Amino acid sequence: MKTVPHPLSPEARLVTTRDLLFLCGSLSLVVLPHATRAPWWITLLALCLYAWRIFCSLNPAPLPPRWLVIAVAAVAMLGVWTEYRTLFGRQPGIVLLMLFSGLKLLETRTHRDAAAAAFLGYFLIVTNFLYTQSIPTAATMAAAVFAITATLVALSAPHRAPRANLASAALLLAHAVPAAAALFLLFPRVQGPLWGLPRDAYAGMTGLSETMSPGTLTRLALSDAIAFRAEFEGAPPDPHLRYWRGPVLWDFDGRTWSIGPQAPGSFAVPPGASATYRYSVVLEPHNRTWLFALEAAATLPQNARYTSDGLLLAGAPVRSRMRYELTSVITPRSALDERRADLARALRLPEGSNPKARALAAQWRAASRSDAEVLARALGFLRQGGYAYTLEPPPLGADSVDEFLFETKAGFCEHFSSAFVFLIRAAGLPARVVTGYQGGEFNPVDRIITVRQSDAHAWAEVHVAGHGWRRVDPTAAAAPNRVDQGLARAVPEAQRALLMRGELGWLRALRHQWEAAAHKWNVWVLGYNPERQRELMSRMGMRNADWRGLIAILFTVLGITTVFLLAWSLRRVARPDPVQRAWRAFCSKLAARGIERSPNEGPRDFAERAARSLPSARRAILRIASLYIGLRYGREANPRRARDLRRLVREFRPA
């Protein structure tokens, strides 16, 4: 026998147009960020599903039958599989949830269906943080939580005013804030993120790679994304000293430089430094193990490794924001005991490639009396050769070095460093390409240096007998402004990014303010790791708090918060309505004269009966009853009339 739901149950109550529009609007806040990342046809399909349901609500049109909704779901799943070749993973899974939210709206008829769609919206809120945890994302998702909560309140009170529903939602979320703050601060932290992302979540991260060919760094120079931020103890180094060391490229196939096999090195503090700097780095995720250090590292971050060519490596690919502290030295003396195998590797060149460059290097070698003279000739050739530093270099063919040196004479830092190292190797000196970042923008708001992907740079290191490896920047020979004043001053005005242009100083000032706030967010909210938690506990007097102590404190704080909120709520519940309290006082005064109100007697009937029993107080009794009925059953509360009611009841003295 089929069970018929109660007419007032959520299964039977039909959702109103107002509530449905609230639901669609709150879900849109959650879905729109995903729509900007999804393929265009999926975004269009999701918009059509939402529009279809709104149309059916605003017009007397029936909802689609169940078989049609299932057919649309099947076609959507087939399309997602065709697009991604899988239904699993971060992007395809979230796209399916986005489409399912629209399909759920198409079958939403009752309040129970609407509540299920709202809870799906709560889950979709979490998925937005799988892409970014920035301040705008957090603010947008907080607004979405508020909107969905207000929608659920409206579903529970369909005839209540929207303003009252919004107030109730705000009150509910305000009650949750203390518990959320306690959980954030006191719940035992684990290293890394709280969830493991699928493999496709790390695709598309920008940054340096294991290879470098013409155009590689040029594309990075067009990116304004932040690579890392560095905060120095004391004054930071001058711009021309900010060489942030990254991957070292040894092997060349005629067009592309690559890292090749990496050998572990024995770490030691480099001697003979001209300056020492202590600083901390907040590194953005780049899905590599590289840790960037200024010039030469004099300390190792925790759990870091060191290679024989001076590169710092993390224990695992950096897939979440990472903070580490370092000490670096500037212009140290290099170790002289380089392995013969490495020196031989630093001389290799592909057979038969770039014959013009080989011939030029042979001339320098024959005309020079020392290695230093060869270096001077190479730098002088680049300095006086009429080379242009540009973000729009012409394409190069198979003999890329020859074409750059003798034909196009226009390139970016990868062109200069590649050609220079090729020439030096052809002249018989070991050399290698070093990639990383050069410079960085000083933020006057928080005195932090922000290094962007546009600061990506490549330079050379040459091994000179008796001196070891020496840094040589061939780009500085042709375009000294690149090192002294940054990329913006080195390229033509037309090629500069928007915020690099001189007339937009006010916009750069706004960006400085924003990035200072974002850095605080990254360090103290997103970067609230076990070390930060231990630091906070130490400030609170708990220097050796383990997970048991943290759990005990957490439950104590949650218990106190619960008791406080419960007492506050009961006080509000126990506090009678002032209008009702005045009416009860009025009834008590009449009861003292033997005129008691029956439980089933309305205020108007009771007042008329009392007026007949007490003719001398007739006017006061009817006036009090009229005010009470208007305040109790009227559409809007009137504070002035409520004060009049309390005054009349207080002055009422039945004879």
Beta strands, then each sheet from edge to edge (+ up, - down):
strand 1: 211-212
strand 2: 226-232
strand 3: 243-249
strand 4: 251-252
strand 5: 257-258
strand 6: 275-283
strand 7: 290-291
strand 8: 293-294
strand 9: 296-297
strand 10: 305-306
strand 11: 312-313
strand 12: 322-330
strand 13: 388-389
strand 14: 410-411
strand 15: 431-438
strand 16: 441-443
strand 17: 448-452
strand 18: 456-464
strand 19: 468-472
sheet 1: 1+ 5- 4+
sheet 2: 9+ 12- 6+ 2- 17+ 16-
sheet 3: 8+ 3- 15+ 18- 19+
sheet 4: 7+ 11- 10+
sheet 5: 13+ 14+
end
